[in-house]
Amino acid sequence: MRVLFTPRFSAGSRFAIWKGRRVGPVIGAIMIVALALSATALSGRDRSLFFRTPDYHFIQELDEHSSVDWTGGYVFARSRVRLPRIVYDSSHPDFGGPGTATSISDARATARNRATELASLRLMNSVTSLRLDSRFTLIEKMRADAGLRESLGSLASRFITKSRNTGEGYVSVELAMPFLGRDGLYGMLGRSKYGTQRPPEVSAVDVTDRISGLVVDLREYPEFRPSLEPRIFTDRGRLIFGPEMAGRTCLRLGLVAYYASAEQARRDRRVGGQPYYTYAAGVMGAGRSDIYLDAEDAERILGHRSGRMALSRCSIVFVLKQSAESAQL
């Protein structure tokens, strides 16, 4: 898969992750859509202006029809369908037949329905193919977890119409699934496992500076793959951060934010005014979605209450490198 890099929506966007805090209220109605949905169940309002992606966002192209904005927190899928042939003459033998329409408005409505059904199917496939963590994709986890299957049963009803356009002889539709917010993907994941542990403490160290957040530079590791629930370990394999240590507020924020710009990462409000900037010591896990830190960094973070609180609040940002190798993830 080709991966491009570009983070976060502009500060003025209501759909933006507002400097890492949360996705704001969805502008306009979010219409219910079934997996075998009809196009009329989705709002036709063009919301493309609210999905701007600055060049510091991390965008992963899944295929020619689907992509993930890991910084903004959306999965997108699009489709384009040609209008059916229009037969105006009621005496014509094909009038009202399969694959035809009796007016331009009828033709556009039919094409819109088909385009939305196709985009919905593509978006469903794209969402379930996301990497949950270093062990499972979402679909792999669903096969093994009946509770998650039930929770994600209403997934298609959360889809948002990003844009809908009518051109010369075709209709195009692009749908989106948010990660964050009341109707976001994180809110549908297994809530029971979140916050079941506290970040571990270490022996007192000579640390006086408060840590408001953590920025981890991963640009030396293009093999790293973003996931919904990454974990952080020490260089000895001790878990110091993951969904188990994430507070419930992380369902609004996501576990980490992903950036392609160190400068923008430091500006993310989720890491506060005194973030601790460090470099990953390595990448681990079968899916290459977990990282580990060296002992000095782990002690610095865990040896002060503010560092442990930053982990519990998911005040964490990963900085990823834009490269040809990472584009093939």
N, C-alpha and C positions, 0 to 999 in steps of 0.2 A: 504494500500500500504506500502511496506517495504521501508524505507528510510535509506540509508547509508550516511556517511559523508566523504568527501574527497575534498578541493578547489584546485585551479587554475592551468592552464597550466604552464609549465616551461617557464622561461623568454626567452629561445631560440626558442620557438615555434612560427612560424608565424601565427598559428591559435589561439595562446594564447590570453587571455586578458592580455595585457602587463602591469602588475602591476595595473590593473584596468582602464588603459587609454582607450583602445579600442581594437577591434579585428583587427589584421593586415590584409593585403591583402590576399585573398585566393590564395594558391599556386596551380597552374594548372588551367584548365578551369572548370567553373561551367556550366554543361550542363543543358539544359532546359528539364523539365519532366512534362508531363501532369498527372492529377490524375489517368487516366487510361493509364499510361505511359508504353512505351516499355523499356526494359532494355537497349537497345542500345542507348537511349537518355542520359544516364548517363556515365560519365567518369569511366573507369575501373581501374584507378590508385588507388593503395592502399594508403590511407592517414592516416592509423591508427596511425602511428608514430607521427602525428601532433596533435593527440587528447589524449595525455597522461594526466592522472588525478592524481596529487599528493594526498597524503593522507590527506591534509587539504581542499580538495574540498568537497562541499556539494552535494552529489549525491542522487537523489530521484529515487528509482526504482518504476516505475508506474505499471509494470507487468513483466512477465517473458521475454517479448520481447522488452520493451521500458524503457527508463530512461531519467532523466533530470540532467544535470550538471549545477546547479544554479550558481556555481562560474565561471566556464569556459564560460557559456552562450551558451549551446547547448541542443537540444532534440535529442535523438537517438532512432532508431527503427531498428530491425534486423529480418531476416527471413532465413530459410534454406529449400531448396527444393531438392528432390531426382531427379536424372537424369531419363528421360523417357527410356523405354526399346528400345534397339537398334536392328533393323531388317536390316541386310545387304543384304539379298537375295531378289532381285527384284521379284522373282517368288513366294515368300512367300505371303499368302493371307493377312497378316497384314502389309506388306510393305507399308509405306507411310500412314498408318492408324492413327486414333486419339490415342494420348498417346504414340506414338512411334517416333523414329528418325532413320535416315538412316546412321548416322556416329557419332563418338564420339564428333566431333566438333559441329554437329547439335544438339546433345543431350545436350551439355553444353550450347549452345546458348539458347535453349528452356528453360532449367532450370534457366538460368540467367535472362531471361525475366520474368518468373513467380516469381522468388525470389524478383526481383526489384519491380514488381507490388505489391506484398504482403507487402514488407517493406514500400513502399510508402503509402499504405493504413493505415498501422499501425502508421506510422509517422504522417499522417494527423490527425488521431484520437487522438494521443498523444498531438500534438500541440494544437488542439482545446479544449482539456480537461484541459489545463493549467489554473491555477487561475490567472485571470487578476488583480483582486483586492479583497478586502474583501467581495464584494457583488456579483461578477460575475466570472464564468469561461469564457474563451474566446468564447466558443460555445454559452453560454447563452447570452453574450453581442452581438454576431453576430445576434442572432435571433431578438433582439430588435433594432439593429442599422444597417440600410441599407447601410450607408456609410462605416461601418467597413466590412460588407459582400463584398462590391465591392472592398475595399482595399485589402482584403485577398483572392480575387479571383485568384490571381497569386501565391498563397502560394506554390503550388507544384513545380513551376518552380525555387524556391529558394533552393530546397533540394540539398544536397551535398553527394557524395558517400564517406563515411568514409573508407569502406573496401569492397573488393570483393574477395572471396576465393573459390577455387575449390578443393574438397577433393575426396576421393574414393567413387564415386557414388552420390555426392551431390554438390550443389553450395550454398554458403552463401553470403548474401549481408547485409551491414549495412549502413543506410542513416542517415544524420544529418541535422538539421535545426538550423542555428545560430540565436542568439538573436541580435547580434550586427553587425556593419559594413553596407556597402552599401546595401547588400541584406538581412539584418537581420530583425528579427521580429519587433523590436522596430520601424524601419523605415516604417513599414506597419501599425502601429497603428494610431489612430486619431491624426494627428499632430496639428489640430486646437486648441485642449484643452491645449497643452503644453505652459507654459509661459504666461498664461492669468492673473496670479496674482503674486504679490510679497510676499515673506515671511513677516509676520507682524512684526512691530517694537514694542518694549516695552519701558517703561520709562527708561531713562538713568541709567545705573548701574555702579558701580565702577569696570570697567573691562578695563584692559590695555593690556592684552595678546592677541595676534592675534590668531584666530582659522583658521587652514588651511583645516580642515575636521572634520567629526563626526564619531566616532566608538561607536556603541550601542551594549552593551552586553545583549543578550537575552537568555543566557544559563539557566536561572531560569524558562524559559517558554517553555517547550518542546511541548506544544500545538500550538505554533506559526507555521503558514504555509507560506512558501515563495510564493511571487506573483510577477508579472511583474510590478505592480504599487502599492506598499505599501504606506501607509500614516502614518504620525507622528502627534500626537495631544499633547496638554498639558493635565495635569490631570483634567482640567476643560472642556475638549472637544473642545478646540480651535485648528483648523487645522493650523499647521506650516509648513508642507511639504507634497507634493503629486504631481501628474502630472501637476496640475494647476500652481505650483510654479517652475516647472522644466524648465530650459532653453533648447533651441534647441540642445545644445551640449550634452544633456542627451540622445538624440537618438543614439549617438555614444557609450555612456558609459553604458546605462541602468540606471534606477533610483537609485538602490543601488547594492552593491556587497554583496554576502553572503559567510561567512567563517565559518569553524569549529575550527579555531585556532585564539586566540586573538593576538598572536605574528605575524602571517602572516597578519592579518587584519591591524595591525599598519604599516606594511611594504608596504601596497598597495599604490601606487603612487597617486591614486585618492584622498586620504585624506591628502597628503602633509607631510611636516616635523613637523607640530605642531597640530596633531589631538586632538580633545577633546574627551576623553574616558569617557563614562558614562554607567549607567545601566538602562534598561527600567523599568518603574514603573508598566507596565502591558501590556497586549494584549487585543485588542478589535476588534469589527466587527464580522459580522455573519460568515465570513470565517476564522476568527482568523489570518488575514494577516496585520492588522494595530496595531500600538503600541502607547503608550503615555509615556511622560516623566514627572517627577515631576516639580514643579514650579521653583525651583532653577536652574535646568538644562536648562529649557526653557528660563529663563531670561538670563542666561549666554550665550546662543547661539544667541538669538534674540537681546540682548542688545548691541551687537557690530556689526559693518558693516561686518567684516570678517566672522562672524558666519552666517549672512543672505546670504552673497555671497556663502558660502560653501553649503548652502541648494540649492540655485539657480543653482549651478554647479553640483549638485548631488554628491558632495564629501562625500558620506555616505557609511558606511560599517556596516552590521549587523553580529554579532558573534552568531552562533547557537550551541547548544549542541548536541553532538553525544550520543544518548541514545536509549534504546529499545523502549521507548514510542514514540519518534519522528520517529522511523523507521516504525511506523504504520500509518503515515499521509496519 
